[in-house]
Amino acid sequence: MGHYDHRVHAGNAGDVWKHFLLLEAADCLLDPDGSLVYAESHVGRPDYSLRAPGDWEGGIGKIWPLLPSLRNFCYFDILADLNPKSPSSPISKSFLYPGSARLIYELARRKAAKLEADVWDNDPDVAISWKSFSQALKSTGSFPPAKISFHRGDGFAGVLSRLSKSPPGLLFIDPPYINPEDVRLAEKLLHKAREMGWIVLWWYMMEMKTVPCPLLTFELHFAEAGLDGGRWKGAVVALAGPESERFEHLIGRMHRQKEKLIRMLKLE
């Protein structure tokens, strides 16, 4: 089985939805001057350079001209900060689109919070990109300290083995779905992590009728937000976590922010 390469898909409509919700969850859980434990099963590269043509044109490319009005959302604010010289349209060699773990790092950095992250991918080129990113962090003296440990290998098995070795935190499950077993393994990982006190986000496309088991979900039909997902009508992020006041607060926050974003996009 070949390695999945996300470069042509980076910044697509599905990325916009999952990264928006991931950052809202992390922002809610990450207190100023605090810390966050983070894990990700299939991380991809730290960042991507967007060039036309690409799937991003139906995703972040549709939203980019609206960015000034969306900076109250941490995801869009980070995108704008990473691309200060970009024009109203991101058709530029200098346009950088961060991957999920890079977004988490940028959020922790701006909130002066300590980050302990373990991320997995089995692509050797992705491993090289994370090595370069880690070296860049060391050379710039990142503060507060961010420990991002990249592990080359099977993310499902890797996260399962790591769950009991660190305090519970935020887990993002984002497999490429090129293996028919991905759905079953993702569901197994979600349940195990929730049992151990983790808060879990699981991303998948709306047309994948076999998932998930009954879970709280945040759905987006791309057309209602002015996005184009190609053959996909929409995307879903399932949320799971231990019953607690903190988790209930997170659910409320994500619902409010979801409705606020969709309402703003419809008005544009």
C-alpha positions in Angstrom: 0.0 0.0 0.0 1.4 3.4 -1.1 1.7 6.4 1.2 -1.1 8.9 1.1 0.1 12.3 -0.1 -2.1 15.2 1.2 -0.3 17.9 -0.7 -2.8 18.2 -3.6 -5.7 18.1 -1.1 -4.3 20.6 1.5 -6.7 23.4 2.3 -9.7 21.7 0.8 -13.2 22.1 2.1 -12.8 19.1 4.4 -9.6 20.6 5.8 -11.4 23.9 6.5 -14.1 22.2 8.5 -11.9 19.8 10.6 -9.2 22.4 11.3 -11.8 25.0 12.3 -13.4 22.6 14.8 -10.1 21.2 16.0 -8.8 24.7 16.9 -12.0 25.7 18.6 -11.7 22.5 20.8 -8.1 23.2 21.5 -8.7 26.8 22.3 -11.4 25.9 24.8 -9.2 23.3 26.5 -6.0 25.3 26.5 -6.0 27.8 29.3 -3.6 30.8 29.1 -0.3 30.0 30.8 -1.5 26.3 31.0 -0.6 23.3 29.0 -2.1 20.8 26.5 -1.4 17.2 25.9 -2.1 16.4 22.2 -2.0 13.3 20.0 -2.7 12.8 16.4 -3.0 9.5 14.5 -2.2 10.5 10.9 -0.5 13.9 11.0 0.8 14.7 7.5 3.3 17.6 7.0 3.7 20.6 9.3 2.7 22.9 6.4 1.9 23.0 2.7 2.6 25.5 0.0 -0.6 26.1 -2.0 -0.4 26.4 -5.8 -3.1 26.3 -8.5 -4.6 24.0 -9.4 -5.5 22.3 -6.2 -8.4 21.2 -4.0 -7.8 24.3 -1.8 -9.5 26.5 -4.5 -12.9 25.1 -3.4 -11.9 25.3 0.3 -9.8 27.9 1.9 -9.5 29.7 -1.5 -13.3 30.5 -1.3 -12.9 31.9 2.2 -9.6 33.7 2.0 -11.1 37.0 0.7 -13.4 37.0 3.7 -10.6 36.5 6.2 -10.6 40.0 7.7 -14.1 39.4 9.0 -13.3 36.0 10.4 -10.2 36.8 12.6 -12.2 36.3 15.8 -12.0 32.6 15.1 -8.6 31.3 16.1 -8.1 29.1 13.0 -8.6 31.9 10.6 -6.6 34.3 12.7 -3.6 32.0 12.6 -3.9 31.6 8.9 -3.8 35.3 8.5 -0.8 35.7 10.8 1.2 33.1 8.9 0.5 34.8 5.6 0.8 38.6 6.4 1.8 39.5 2.8 -0.7 37.4 1.0 -3.2 39.2 -1.3 -7.0 38.7 -1.1 -6.6 35.5 -3.0 -4.0 32.9 -1.9 -2.6 32.1 -5.4 0.9 32.8 -4.3 4.1 30.8 -3.9 4.5 32.3 -0.5 1.0 31.1 0.8 1.5 28.6 3.6 -1.3 26.3 4.8 -0.5 24.7 8.2 -1.3 21.1 9.0 -3.3 20.2 12.1 -0.4 19.7 14.5 1.2 23.0 13.3 -2.1 24.8 14.0 -2.1 23.3 17.5 1.5 24.5 18.0 0.7 28.0 16.8 -2.3 28.2 19.1 -0.2 27.1 22.1 2.5 29.6 21.2 0.2 32.6 21.1 -1.4 31.6 24.4 2.0 31.2 26.1 1.1 27.6 27.0 3.2 24.5 27.2 2.5 21.8 24.5 3.3 18.1 24.8 2.4 16.5 21.4 2.8 13.0 20.0 2.0 12.6 16.3 2.3 9.7 13.8 2.6 9.1 10.1 4.2 6.3 8.1 5.4 8.4 5.1 9.2 8.9 5.1 8.8 12.3 3.4 6.5 13.5 6.1 9.1 12.3 8.7 11.7 14.5 6.9 9.4 17.5 6.9 8.9 17.1 10.7 12.6 16.8 11.3 13.2 20.1 9.5 10.4 21.8 11.4 11.7 20.6 14.8 15.2 21.8 13.9 13.7 25.2 13.0 12.0 25.4 16.4 15.2 24.6 18.2 17.2 27.2 16.2 14.6 30.0 17.0 14.4 29.0 20.7 10.6 28.4 20.8 9.1 29.8 24.0 7.2 28.5 25.8 8.7 25.1 25.2 6.8 22.9 22.7 7.6 19.3 22.7 6.3 17.7 19.4 7.4 14.1 19.1 7.0 12.7 15.6 6.7 8.9 15.3 7.0 7.2 12.0 4.7 4.2 11.9 1.1 3.1 12.3 -0.8 5.8 14.0 -3.6 3.6 15.3 -1.3 1.3 17.1 1.0 4.1 18.1 -1.7 6.2 19.8 -3.2 3.1 21.5 0.2 2.3 23.0 0.7 5.9 24.2 -2.7 6.5 25.8 -1.8 5.2 29.2 1.7 6.7 29.2 0.6 10.3 29.5 -2.2 12.3 31.2 -5.4 12.5 29.2 -5.6 15.3 26.6 -6.9 16.0 23.1 -6.8 13.3 20.4 -7.4 13.9 16.7 -8.1 10.9 14.5 -7.8 11.7 10.8 -6.9 8.6 8.7 -6.6 8.8 4.9 -9.3 6.1 4.5 -7.2 4.3 1.8 -7.5 1.1 3.8 -10.9 -0.4 4.3 -9.9 -1.1 8.0 -9.4 2.5 8.8 -13.0 3.0 9.9 -13.0 0.1 12.3 -9.6 1.0 13.7 -10.6 4.6 14.2 -13.7 3.7 16.0 -11.8 1.3 18.3 -9.2 4.0 19.0 -11.9 6.6 19.8 -13.7 4.3 22.3 -10.5 3.3 24.0 -9.3 6.9 24.3 -12.6 8.1 25.7 -12.6 5.3 28.3 -9.2 6.6 29.4 -10.4 10.2 29.8 -9.3 11.7 26.5 -11.4 14.1 24.5 -11.5 12.9 20.9 -12.2 14.4 17.5 -12.7 12.0 14.6 -13.0 13.4 11.0 -14.7 11.7 8.1 -16.6 12.6 4.9 -20.4 12.8 5.0 -20.9 10.1 2.4 -19.2 7.4 4.6 -22.4 5.8 5.7 -20.8 3.2 7.9 -19.5 5.6 10.5 -19.7 6.4 13.2 -21.5 4.5 16.0 -23.9 6.9 17.8 -21.8 9.9 18.6 -22.2 13.7 18.9 -21.4 15.1 15.4 -20.7 18.4 13.8 -21.7 18.3 10.2 -21.2 20.8 7.3 -22.8 20.6 3.9 -20.2 22.4 1.9 -22.7 24.2 -0.3 -24.3 26.0 2.7 -20.9 27.6 3.5 -20.1 28.5 -0.1 -17.5 25.8 -0.4 -16.9 23.2 -3.1 -15.8 19.7 -2.0 -15.8 18.2 -5.5 -17.5 14.8 -5.4 -18.0 15.2 -1.6 -21.2 16.9 -0.3 -19.9 17.5 3.2 -17.7 16.6 6.1 -18.3 15.5 9.7 -16.4 15.8 12.9 -17.5 13.4 15.7 -16.8 14.4 19.2 -16.4 12.1 22.2 -15.1 12.5 25.8 -15.7 11.7 29.4 -18.8 13.1 31.1 -17.8 16.2 32.9 -18.6 19.9 33.3 -15.6 20.7 31.2 -16.7 18.4 28.3 -20.2 19.9 28.4 -18.7 23.4 28.2 -16.7 22.3 25.2 -19.8 21.0 23.4 -21.6 24.2 24.0 -18.6 26.3 22.7 -18.3 24.2 19.6 -22.0 24.4 18.8 -22.0 28.2 19.2 -18.9 28.7 17.1 -20.1 26.4 14.4 -23.4 28.3 14.0 -21.7 31.6 14.2 -19.3 30.7 11.4 -22.0 29.3 9.1 -24.2 32.3 9.7 -21.3 34.7 8.8 -20.4 32.7 5.6 -24.0 32.8 4.5 -24.1 36.6 4.8 -21.1 37.2 2.6 
